[in-house]
Amino acid sequence: MIMINTKTLILSTILSVGALAGRGAAQQPARKFELQPISPKFSTVIPATTKLETIATGFGFTEGPVWDPSGFLYVSDEEINKIFRVNISDGRKEELIALGDPDGNAYDRQGRLIDCASVLRAIIAISKDGKYEVLADHFEQKKFNSPNDVILGPDGALYFTDPTLDLPKGAKQELPFQGVFRLDKNGQVTLLTKDLTQPNGLAFSPDGKKFYVDDSEQRNIRVYDVAGDGKLTNGRIFGEEPGEKNDGVPDGIKVDREGNLFVTGPKGIWVWSPDGTHLGTIAMPEQPANLSWGGADLSTLYITATTSVYRLQTTAHGFLPH
């Protein structure tokens, strides 16, 4: 089995572009923000005049942004091992909880913050005062690998990926596969698919009829039809995100109300139409891992990219299941 650590891949990208000069990295031009359209439709979702803003920086490795209408983002820091509330107006950070390698986050129907806790190998709910409750940590009496990303489904259940990307050092892999799971309100865990090698980001189409999940090892995005009982059928390749070894891999996914996909991938955020056409790429100065819609009309993308959190105004309107 090939083991890939997403953080290592992305941090090595920084090394490769000289952002950490003096550590033996090849001297190459630093990465920069740039819009790279492929289709004319790209400008209908990302205006050519848009500017990238830095909200906060100085993190170890950012992940799991969740926008809250009260004016902050929840942001995981996988290196510092904390989840922060980050004020979107001034970048001020407030610690919510110290937790070993927190990863993707989402709100559930109750408004609770749900986190993929890699070291706990569990899906947890975190209260506003920083206490947590384990919602699920095993399937068929075997521990999860390292839950990576989680979303709220149209049926109110939580859907999450469980690769071995952040399996704690020295820990035994108990499940003989890397799966995608559904966790219902009664705590029942159902395996949806195990046909990906390292499942990572995931999303539903706005109408709930399509389910997307990317594979960081295969560097592709798959799409499934969602049956009436929530089962996935007709799995197929939706798109490929190839890149060089240190360019980064497919990770977080978000969709807008028109069904366009925004998928972090090599060197930035790849924008895809619902029919699988790559419309263009938002090249980023740091490799992004995840993103979240926010703002009064959900037209702002908040992006967690390595050591920083960024904001980008779009002409699209995001889809938030909660």
Secondary structure, DSSP 8 states (H G I E B T S, - for coil): -----HHHHHHHHHHHTTTTTTSS---------EEEESSGGGGGTS-TT--EEEEEE--SSEEEEEEETTTEEEEEETTTTEEEEEETTT--EEEEEE-SSEEEEEE-TTS-EEEEETTTTEEEEE-TTS-EEEEE-EETTEE-S----EEE-TTS-EEEEE-STT--TT----SSS-EEEEE-TTS-EEEEE---SSEEEEEE-TTSSEEEEEETTTTEEEEEEE-TTS-EEEEEEEEE----TTS-----EEEBTT--EEEEETTEEEEE-TTS-EEEEEE-SS-EEEEEEESTTS-EEEEEETTEEEEEE-SS-B----
